[in-house]
Each structure stands twice: as C-alpha cells, then as structure tokens.
Amino acid sequence: MSIIGTLLAIIIAILISFFLGPIGVLILLSVIFGLVLNMYIRNREMHNDIQRIKEKLGILEQDEFNMSNEEIEEELLEELKQEGRDNKI
C-alpha cells in the first residue's frame, strides 16, 4: 500500500512541477525530501523494534572475527578438552 502511495505522490509531484513551472520544482523537491525523511524514520523504527526483540529473546551479536588472542586460546583449549572427552567414550 505504501508503494502505491509513494508512486502516486511522485506522479502528482511531477505533474504539479510541470504545470506550475519553477514553483512546481520547489514542491517536487519538498515532496522528495518528505518521502526520504519518512522512509528514514520508518527504517529507524524497524531497527529499534528488531533490537528490542533481540534483547527480549536474548540474541547476542558476537563479532567472532575480532577476538583477542586470549579468547582464541581459551576457545581452542575448550575444544581440545571436549575432543579428549569424546575420544575416551
């Protein structure tokens, strides 16, 4: 529904700019600014909603590629211990 409204607003703005001349160009620019601002606000709201959902579900985003050497060593030692336990069974 919002896509249809966006397209309709763009078409109306172009028609207004065609019939009103220089003033129509200003109206067209203001409509474009409004549409971009509206999309930015919606995107930010969705991002905040997703973050709240992740917090409620306990989902953490871990950056595994930027680990310190100590964290890597601890992880490797844990894996070696688990492999040793698995081999005994």
C-alpha distances in whole Angstrom, upper triangle without the diagonal:
4,5,5,6,9,10,11,12,14,16,17,18,20,21,22,24,26,27,28,30,31,29,26,26,26,23,21,23,22,18,18,20,17,14,17,18,15,14,18,17,15,16,20,18,17,21,23,21,22,26,26,25,28,30,30,30,33,32,34,33,36,37,40,41,42,45,48,51,52,49,49,53,52,49,52,55,53,52,55,56,54,55,59,58,56,59,62,60
4,5,5,6,9,10,10,12,14,15,16,18,20,21,22,24,26,26,28,28,26,23,23,23,20,18,19,18,15,15,16,14,11,13,14,11,10,14,14,12,14,17,16,15,18,20,19,21,24,25,24,26,29,29,30,32,31,32,31,35,35,38,39,40,43,46,49,50,47,48,51,51,48,51,53,51,51,54,55,53,55,58,57,56,59,61,60
4,5,5,6,8,10,11,12,14,15,17,18,20,21,23,24,25,27,27,26,23,22,23,20,18,19,18,15,14,16,15,11,13,15,13,11,15,16,13,15,18,18,17,20,22,21,22,25,27,26,28,31,31,31,34,32,33,32,35,35,38,38,40,43,46,49,50,47,48,51,51,48,51,53,52,51,54,56,53,54,58,58,56,59,61,60
4,5,5,6,9,10,11,12,14,15,16,18,20,21,23,24,25,26,25,22,22,23,20,18,19,19,15,15,18,16,13,15,17,15,14,18,19,16,18,21,21,20,23,25,25,25,29,30,29,31,34,34,34,37,35,37,35,39,39,42,42,44,46,50,53,54,51,51,55,54,52,54,57,55,54,58,59,57,58,61,61,59,62,65,63
4,5,5,6,9,10,10,12,14,15,16,18,20,21,22,24,24,23,19,20,20,17,15,17,16,12,13,15,13,10,13,15,12,13,16,17,15,17,20,20,20,23,24,24,25,28,29,29,31,34,34,35,37,35,37,36,39,40,42,43,44,47,50,53,54,51,52,56,55,53,55,58,56,55,59,60,58,59,63,62,61,64,66,65
4,5,5,6,9,10,10,12,14,15,16,18,20,21,22,22,21,18,18,18,15,13,14,14,10,10,12,11,8,10,13,11,10,14,15,14,15,19,19,19,21,23,23,24,27,28,29,30,33,34,34,36,34,35,34,37,37,40,40,41,44,48,51,52,49,50,54,53,51,53,56,54,54,57,59,57,58,61,61,60,62,65,64
4,5,5,6,9,10,11,12,14,15,17,19,20,21,22,21,17,17,18,16,13,15,15,12,11,14,13,11,13,16,14,14,17,19,17,19,22,22,22,24,27,27,27,30,32,32,33,36,37,37,39,37,38,37,40,40,42,42,43,47,50,53,54,52,52,56,55,53,55,58,56,56,59,61,58,59,63,63,61,64,67,65
4,5,5,6,8,10,11,12,14,15,17,18,20,21,20,16,17,18,15,13,15,15,11,12,15,14,12,15,17,15,16,19,20,19,21,24,24,24,27,29,28,30,32,33,34,36,38,38,39,41,40,41,39,43,43,46,46,47,50,53,56,58,55,55,59,58,56,58,61,60,59,62,64,62,63,66,66,64,67,70,68
4,5,5,6,9,10,10,12,14,15,16,18,18,17,13,14,15,11,10,12,11,8,9,12,11,9,12,14,13,14,17,18,17,19,22,22,23,25,27,27,29,31,33,33,35,37,38,39,41,39,40,39,42,42,45,45,46,49,52,55,57,54,54,58,58,55,58,61,59,59,62,64,62,63,66,66,65,68,70,69
4,5,5,6,9,10,10,12,14,15,16,17,16,12,12,13,11,8,10,11,8,8,11,11,9,12,15,14,14,17,19,19,20,23,24,24,26,28,29,30,32,34,34,36,38,39,40,42,40,40,39,42,41,44,44,45,48,51,54,56,53,54,57,57,55,57,60,59,58,62,63,61,62,66,66,64,67,70,69
4,5,5,6,9,10,11,12,14,15,17,16,12,13,15,12,10,13,14,11,11,15,15,13,16,18,17,18,21,22,22,23,26,27,27,29,32,32,33,36,37,37,39,41,42,43,45,43,44,42,45,45,47,47,48,51,54,58,59,57,57,61,60,58,60,63,62,61,65,66,64,65,69,69,67,70,73,71
4,5,5,6,9,10,11,12,14,16,14,11,12,13,10,9,12,13,10,12,15,14,13,16,18,17,19,22,23,22,24,27,27,28,30,32,33,34,36,38,38,40,42,43,44,46,44,45,44,47,46,49,49,50,53,56,59,61,58,59,63,62,60,62,66,64,63,67,68,66,67,71,71,69,72,75,74
4,5,5,6,9,10,10,12,13,11,8,9,10,7,5,9,9,7,9,12,12,11,14,16,16,17,20,21,22,23,26,27,27,30,31,32,33,36,37,38,40,42,43,44,45,44,44,42,45,45,48,48,48,52,54,58,59,57,57,61,61,59,61,64,63,62,66,67,66,67,70,70,69,72,74,73
4,5,5,6,9,10,10,12,12,8,8,11,9,7,10,12,10,11,14,15,14,16,19,19,20,22,24,24,25,28,29,30,32,34,34,36,38,39,40,42,44,45,46,47,45,46,44,47,46,49,48,49,53,55,59,60,58,58,62,62,60,62,65,64,63,67,68,67,68,71,71,70,72,75,74
4,5,5,6,8,10,12,12,8,10,13,11,9,13,14,12,14,17,17,17,19,22,21,22,25,27,27,28,31,32,32,34,37,37,38,41,42,43,44,47,47,48,50,48,49,47,50,50,52,52,53,56,59,62,64,61,62,66,66,63,66,69,67,67,70,72,70,71,74,74,73,76,78,77
4,5,5,6,8,10,9,5,8,10,8,8,11,12,11,13,16,16,16,19,21,21,22,25,26,26,28,30,31,32,34,36,37,38,40,42,43,44,46,47,49,50,49,49,47,50,50,53,52,53,56,59,62,64,62,62,66,66,64,66,69,68,67,71,72,71,72,75,75,74,77,79,78
4,6,5,6,7,7,3,5,8,7,6,10,11,11,12,15,16,16,18,20,21,22,24,26,27,28,30,32,33,34,36,37,39,41,42,43,45,47,48,49,51,49,49,47,50,49,52,51,52,55,58,61,63,61,61,65,65,63,65,68,67,67,70,72,70,71,75,75,74,76,79,78
4,6,6,9,10,7,8,11,11,10,13,15,14,15,18,19,19,21,24,24,25,27,29,30,31,33,35,36,37,39,40,41,44,45,46,48,50,51,52,53,51,52,50,52,52,54,54,54,58,61,64,66,63,64,67,68,66,68,71,70,69,72,74,72,73,77,77,76,78,81,80
4,6,9,9,7,10,12,11,12,15,16,16,18,20,21,21,24,25,26,27,30,31,32,33,35,36,37,39,41,42,43,46,47,48,50,51,53,54,55,54,54,52,55,54,57,57,57,61,63,67,69,66,66,70,70,68,71,74,73,72,75,77,75,76,80,80,78,81,84,83
4,6,6,5,8,10,9,10,13,14,15,17,19,19,20,23,24,25,27,29,30,31,33,35,36,37,39,40,41,43,45,46,47,49,51,52,53,55,53,53,52,54,54,57,56,56,60,63,66,68,65,66,70,70,68,70,73,72,72,75,77,75,76,80,80,79,81,84,83
4,6,5,7,9,10,10,13,15,15,17,19,20,21,23,24,26,27,29,30,32,33,35,36,38,39,41,42,44,45,47,48,50,51,53,54,55,53,53,51,54,53,56,55,55,59,62,65,67,65,65,69,69,67,69,73,72,71,74,76,75,76,79,80,78,81,84,83
4,5,5,7,9,10,11,13,14,16,17,19,20,21,23,25,26,27,29,31,32,33,35,37,38,39,41,43,44,46,47,48,50,52,53,54,52,52,50,52,51,55,54,54,57,59,63,65,63,63,67,67,66,68,71,70,70,73,75,74,75,78,78,77,80,83,82
4,5,5,6,9,10,11,12,14,15,17,19,20,21,23,25,26,27,29,30,32,33,35,36,38,39,41,42,44,45,47,48,50,51,52,51,51,49,52,51,54,53,53,57,59,62,64,62,63,67,67,65,68,71,70,69,73,74,73,74,78,78,77,79,82,81
4,5,5,6,9,10,10,12,14,15,16,18,20,21,22,24,26,27,28,30,31,33,34,36,37,39,41,42,43,45,47,48,49,51,49,49,47,50,49,52,52,52,55,58,61,63,61,61,65,65,63,66,69,68,67,71,72,71,72,75,76,74,77,80,79
4,5,5,6,9,10,10,12,14,15,16,18,20,21,22,24,26,27,29,30,32,33,35,36,37,39,41,42,43,45,47,48,49,47,47,45,48,47,50,49,49,53,55,58,60,58,59,62,63,61,63,66,65,65,68,70,69,70,73,73,72,75,78,77
4,5,5,6,9,10,10,12,14,15,16,18,20,21,22,24,26,27,29,30,32,33,35,36,37,39,41,42,43,45,47,48,46,46,44,46,46,49,48,48,51,54,57,59,57,58,61,62,60,62,65,64,64,68,69,68,69,73,73,72,75,77,77
4,5,5,6,9,10,10,12,14,15,16,18,20,21,22,24,26,27,29,30,32,33,35,36,38,39,41,42,43,45,46,45,45,43,46,45,49,48,48,52,54,58,59,57,58,61,61,60,62,65,64,64,67,69,67,68,72,72,71,74,76,76
4,5,5,6,9,10,11,12,14,15,17,18,20,21,23,24,26,27,29,30,32,33,35,36,38,39,41,42,44,45,43,43,41,44,43,46,46,46,49,52,55,57,55,55,59,59,57,60,63,62,61,65,66,65,66,69,70,68,71,74,73
4,5,5,6,9,10,11,12,14,15,16,18,20,21,23,24,26,27,29,30,32,33,35,36,37,39,41,42,43,41,41,39,42,41,44,43,43,47,49,53,55,52,53,57,57,55,58,61,60,59,63,64,63,64,68,68,67,69,72,72
4,5,5,6,9,10,10,12,14,15,16,18,20,21,22,24,26,27,29,30,32,33,35,36,37,39,41,42,40,40,39,41,41,44,44,44,47,49,53,54,52,53,57,57,55,58,60,59,59,63,64,63,64,67,67,67,69,72,71
4,5,5,6,9,10,10,12,14,15,16,18,20,21,23,24,26,27,29,30,32,33,35,36,38,39,40,39,39,37,40,40,43,43,43,46,49,53,54,52,52,56,56,54,57,60,58,58,62,63,61,63,66,66,65,68,70,70
4,5,5,6,9,10,11,12,14,15,16,18,20,21,23,24,26,27,29,30,32,33,35,36,38,39,37,37,35,38,37,40,40,40,44,46,50,51,49,50,53,53,51,54,57,56,55,59,60,59,60,63,63,62,65,68,67
4,6,5,6,9,10,11,12,14,15,16,18,20,21,23,24,26,27,29,30,32,33,35,36,37,36,35,34,36,36,39,39,39,42,44,48,49,47,48,52,52,50,53,55,54,54,58,59,58,59,62,63,62,64,67,66
4,6,5,6,9,10,11,12,14,15,16,18,20,21,22,24,26,27,29,30,32,33,35,36,34,35,33,36,36,40,39,39,43,45,49,50,48,49,52,52,50,53,56,54,54,58,59,57,59,62,62,61,64,67,66
4,5,5,6,9,10,11,12,14,15,17,18,20,21,23,24,26,27,29,30,32,33,34,33,33,32,35,34,38,38,38,41,44,47,49,46,47,51,50,48,51,54,52,52,56,57,55,57,60,60,59,62,64,64
4,5,5,6,9,10,11,12,14,15,16,18,20,21,23,25,26,27,29,30,32,33,31,31,29,32,31,35,34,35,38,41,44,46,43,44,48,47,46,48,51,50,49,53,54,53,54,58,58,57,60,62,61
4,5,5,6,9,10,11,12,14,15,17,18,20,21,23,24,26,27,29,30,31,30,30,28,31,31,35,35,34,38,40,44,45,43,44,47,47,45,48,51,49,49,53,54,53,54,58,57,57,60,62,61
4,5,5,6,9,10,11,12,14,15,17,18,20,21,23,24,26,27,29,30,29,29,28,31,32,35,35,35,38,41,45,46,43,44,48,47,45,48,51,49,49,53,54,52,54,57,57,56,59,61,60
4,6,5,6,9,10,11,12,14,15,16,18,20,21,22,24,26,27,28,27,27,26,29,29,32,32,33,36,39,42,43,41,41,45,45,43,45,48,46,46,50,51,49,51,54,54,53,56,58,58
4,5,5,6,9,10,11,12,14,15,17,18,20,21,23,24,26,27,25,25,23,26,26,30,30,30,33,36,39,41,38,39,43,42,40,43,46,44,44,48,49,48,49,53,52,52,55,57,56
4,5,5,6,9,10,11,12,14,15,17,18,20,21,23,24,26,24,25,24,27,27,31,31,31,34,37,40,41,38,40,43,43,41,44,46,45,45,49,49,48,50,53,53,52,55,57,57
4,5,5,6,9,10,10,12,14,15,16,18,20,21,23,24,23,24,23,26,27,30,31,31,34,37,40,41,38,39,43,42,40,43,46,44,44,47,48,47,48,52,51,50,53,56,55
4,5,5,6,9,10,11,12,14,15,17,18,20,21,22,20,21,20,23,23,27,27,28,31,34,37,38,35,36,40,39,37,40,42,41,41,44,45,44,45,49,48,47,51,53,52
4,5,5,6,9,10,11,12,14,15,17,18,20,21,19,20,19,22,22,26,27,27,29,32,36,36,33,35,38,38,36,39,41,40,40,44,44,43,45,48,48,47,50,52,52
4,5,5,6,9,10,11,12,14,15,17,18,20,19,20,19,23,24,28,29,29,31,34,37,38,35,36,40,39,37,40,42,40,41,44,45,43,45,48,48,47,50,52,51
4,5,5,6,9,10,10,12,14,15,16,18,17,18,17,21,22,26,27,27,30,33,36,36,33,35,38,37,35,38,40,38,38,42,43,41,43,46,45,44,48,50,49
4,5,5,6,9,10,11,12,14,15,16,15,15,14,18,19,22,23,24,26,29,32,33,30,31,35,34,32,35,37,35,35,39,40,38,40,43,43,42,45,48,47
4,5,5,6,9,10,11,12,14,15,14,15,15,18,20,23,25,25,27,29,33,33,30,32,35,34,32,35,38,36,36,40,40,39,41,44,43,43,46,48,47
4,5,5,6,9,10,11,12,14,14,15,16,19,21,25,26,27,28,31,35,35,31,33,36,35,33,36,38,36,36,40,40,38,41,44,43,42,46,47,46
4,5,5,6,9,10,11,12,11,12,12,16,18,21,23,24,25,29,32,32,29,30,33,32,30,33,35,33,33,37,37,35,37,40,39,39,42,44,43
4,5,5,6,9,10,10,9,10,10,14,16,20,22,22,23,26,29,29,26,28,31,29,28,31,33,31,31,35,35,34,36,39,38,38,41,43,42
4,5,5,6,9,10,10,12,13,17,19,22,25,25,26,28,32,31,28,30,33,31,29,33,34,32,33,37,36,35,37,40,39,39,42,44,43
4,5,5,6,8,9,11,13,16,19,22,25,25,26,29,32,32,28,30,33,31,29,32,34,31,31,35,35,33,36,39,37,37,40,42,41
4,5,5,6,5,7,9,13,16,18,21,21,22,25,28,28,24,26,29,27,25,28,30,27,28,32,32,30,32,35,34,34,37,39,38
4,5,5,6,8,10,13,17,19,22,22,22,25,28,27,24,26,29,26,25,29,30,27,28,32,32,30,33,36,34,34,38,39,38
4,6,8,10,13,16,20,22,25,25,26,28,31,30,27,29,31,29,27,31,32,29,30,34,33,31,34,36,35,35,38,40,38
4,6,9,12,15,19,20,24,24,24,27,30,29,25,27,29,27,25,28,29,26,27,31,30,28,31,33,32,32,35,37,35
4,6,10,12,16,18,21,21,21,24,26,25,22,23,26,23,22,25,26,23,24,28,27,26,29,31,30,30,33,34,33
4,7,9,13,15,18,19,19,22,25,24,20,22,24,22,20,24,25,23,23,27,27,25,27,30,29,29,32,34,33
4,6,10,12,15,15,15,18,21,21,17,19,22,20,18,21,23,21,21,25,25,24,26,29,29,29,32,34,33
4,7,9,12,12,13,17,20,20,16,17,21,20,18,21,23,21,21,25,26,25,27,30,29,29,32,34,34
4,6,9,9,10,13,16,16,13,14,17,16,14,17,20,18,19,22,23,22,24,27,27,27,30,32,32
4,6,6,7,11,14,15,12,13,16,16,14,17,20,19,19,22,24,23,25,28,28,28,31,33,33
4,6,6,10,12,13,10,10,13,13,11,13,16,16,16,19,21,20,21,24,25,25,27,30,30
4,6,9,11,13,11,10,14,15,13,15,18,18,18,20,23,22,23,26,27,27,29,32,33
4,7,10,12,10,10,14,15,14,15,18,19,19,22,24,24,25,27,29,29,31,33,34
4,7,8,6,7,10,11,10,12,15,15,16,19,20,21,22,24,26,26,28,31,32
4,5,5,6,9,10,11,13,14,16,17,19,20,22,23,25,26,27,29,31,33
4,5,5,6,9,10,11,12,14,15,16,18,20,21,23,25,26,27,29,31
4,5,5,6,9,10,11,12,14,15,17,18,20,21,23,24,26,27,29
4,5,5,6,9,10,11,12,14,15,17,18,20,21,23,25,26,28
4,5,5,6,9,10,11,12,14,15,17,18,20,21,23,25,26
4,5,5,6,9,10,11,12,14,15,16,18,20,21,23,25
4,5,5,6,9,10,11,12,14,15,17,18,20,22,23
4,5,5,6,9,10,11,12,14,16,17,19,20,22
4,5,5,6,9,10,11,12,14,15,16,19,20
4,5,5,6,9,10,11,12,14,15,17,19
4,5,5,6,9,10,11,12,14,16,17
4,5,5,6,9,10,10,12,14,16
4,5,5,6,9,10,11,13,15
4,5,5,6,9,10,11,13
4,5,5,6,9,10,11
4,5,5,6,9,10
4,5,5,6,9
4,5,5,7
4,6,5
4,6
4
